[in-house]
Amino acid sequence: MSLLLLQSYDGESQLSYYNQVLLNANASSFEVILDVNGKGKGLVATRDITEGTTVFIERPLVHLQHLDNRGSAIVCQACLRFVGSIERQVGHKLRCLVDQLRGAQRGTSLSDGDGGDESEIDLDGALEAGERLEQIYSHVTPEGIAELCSGTAKLPLSDGFQLPDPVPCRRGCVALYCSAACEAEAWEHSHCLLCPVSTSTGPAAAAAPAGAYSPGSAQAAVTHSGGHSDTAEAVSSPDAATNSTGQPTSYDSARADGTAGGSAEAAAGGGPASAGPGPSCFSGGPTAASPSVTAPTEAVMEELCGISIDRRALVSFWEHARETNEIFLLAAQVVAVTLLKAARLVQVDELSEGAPVATTPGPSSQAAGSSSNACQSALLAAWRPFMYGWKRCWWEAVAVPDDVDDEEEFRAQLRSLASDSLELLSAAIKDPRFGPDLFQLQVYGSIVGMFELNNMGLIVPSPVEDYFLEVDEMEEGTEKREVTQVTQPLLDALDAEYATPCEATAFLALQSCINHSCDPNCTAACDTGDRTVTILAQRDIPAGEEITVSYIDLSLPYKERQADLRDYGFVCRCVRCVAEAAEARAKRKGTAKGVKVGRRR
C-alpha cells in the first residue's frame, strides 16, 4: 500500500521549503544543498563568515523536557524558563530526590508501579539509598523541605533571582508555564489534543505524580488556573459542533506552504528511555514521572476542529510512554501538530469559499471526492515541516546494543512497542479525514526514527546553581557566615543535584540539516527562557564551506566517538577522524614491526 505521507518528493519542492525556512530565520548567507559530499543534505555558507557570527536562530517544531529531569527542574513546558522561586526549586529538588531514594529502598523507582518483587530488590542499591537519605536528613528536615516547597521559607539573597510565577494548564494537568501567553501558545500548538484531563473530570482529577511541582504546598495537586476558556468542549456525539476559533498562533502557524510560524535506545524490557543525547546546546556557560491523571470512569468525547478526543484513552497512552519510552510523547506532538494544522487549513478553505464547515465529510455526498482531495492536500501541507526530515523506521534505525544477542528479536520488540503506542494514541485521537493516512505504523515509526537521527539536546542552566555560586563568591565576613548558616546545609543535602540544569530534546527544521563533524566550525546555544537555538560560528568559515556541529562529546577518543555515532547510522570521516585513524594504524604497524626480532635466516 502506498503511504501518502511517506511518498517520494522532488528536490525542487524540498529546496523551496528550506529556502522559505532560511528566509524566516534571516539566514540569507546560507543555502541548503541536497547532497554534500555524499552525506545527504547539508547547510553551506554562501559568503565568508567570521568567528562569533550568529549563523541563524531557530525555534523547535516540537520539544520535550526529559521525564527524568522533571524532578530536578521546574520549567515552563512551552519555553523552558525556570518558574516559581529559588526556594521552591530547591525544595522540589530535595523532595523528588527523597522520593527517588525511598523508591530505591523499596526496590522501585518513581516511574515504576506501586510495588516490586522483593526477590529482585537491589540490596546494595537499597543500602546506598538509605545512606544517602540519612545524609540528606542530617542537613534538612522533612518539615524544612515542605516549607521550601510551599514557599513559606525564605532564603537569603533569593530576591536577586526572581522567577515568574507558575501558570498551570487550564485543565489542571501537571504541565506548568511561565505566563498565560505560554500556556495559550502550548494549548494551541498541541496540548489541546494531548492534555489527559477532560472538561467533565475537572482539575480535581489531576493527580500530581512524583516529581510534579505544586505551587500551593509540598503535597497538594496543581490547581486550575482562572481566566482560560477551553478551545475544546465536551460533546455527546461525534457530530456535535466545535467551539474552536481555529486560528493559528505564533507558535504553530498553519501556513499553506507548511513552514513553521515560529538515543531513543529503548531496551525491550521496558523502562523510560530518552530520545538520545543529540547535539547538545547550552545556555550560558531524579527522576520524575510524566503527567499522570486519574482517568474518568466513563469515556467523555470532546471535539476540536472535527478531531475527536477521548481523554480517558490519553491517560493510557501517557502511562505507556512513561513506562516504555518518552520518545512516543514527541511523536504524539508531531501527530497532534499535523492534525491541528490540517484541520485548520480545511476550516479556512471552507470558510473562504462560504461553505458550511463540515467536521466529518460524508462519503455519500456528491462532493466527497473533492472533499477528500482537499483533505489530502491540507494534510500534506501540515506534514511539510516534518516531510523532509531524514527518516528511517525507529526499529530499523536504532543501533543494536552490544549486549543484545538476537538482533531480529530486538528490532521486533521495538516495532511491537511502537505498534502498542500507536494503538493507544489512535484510540484517544480520531479523525476520519486525516487519521487513515497519519495513523499508520510505518509513518509513526518514521516519526520516531526522525527523532533518533535528528534530535537536538537542549540544556538550560539552573538558577539554583547561580544562587549558590553567588553565595560562594560573597566576601568573607560576618554577613557571609550568617548566609551560609542557612544555605550550606541545603547545599550539602543537595550535593551534585544543586547544579542539575533543565534538559530537553527537540526537533528543528534547519538544525536537522546540519551534518556532524568531530572538528565542527559551529556550536549551538539554547537561549534561556526562549527555547530558541542559536548556531554560532566558532571559527572563520569561508564561502562554500559546509556548516557543521558536533552530535556527541568531542572530548572522547576516536573509538568512543565512532561508537556513539552508531545511533546516527554513519561513520565519521571528518579531518580529525581521518587523522586519528591514520595515527592509530601507524602505531599498530610500528608495534607489529617491533616484535619481529630474531628472525630466522
Helices and strands as residue ranges (DSSP letters): G 4-6, H 11-24, E 30-33, E 42-45, E 54-58, E 62-65, G 67-69, H 86-106, G 118-120, H 123-137, H 142-150, G 158-160, E 167-168, E 176-177, H 180-186, I 187-191, H 192-194, G 203-205, E 233-234, E 280-282, E 301-304, E 307-310, H 311-323, H 327-352, H 368-387, H 394-397, H 407-428, E 429-430, H 435-438, H 441-454, E 456-460, H 463-472, H 478-494, G 495-499, E 502-507, G 511-513, E 515-516, E 522-526, E 533-537, E 548-549, H 558-564, G 565-568, H 575-595
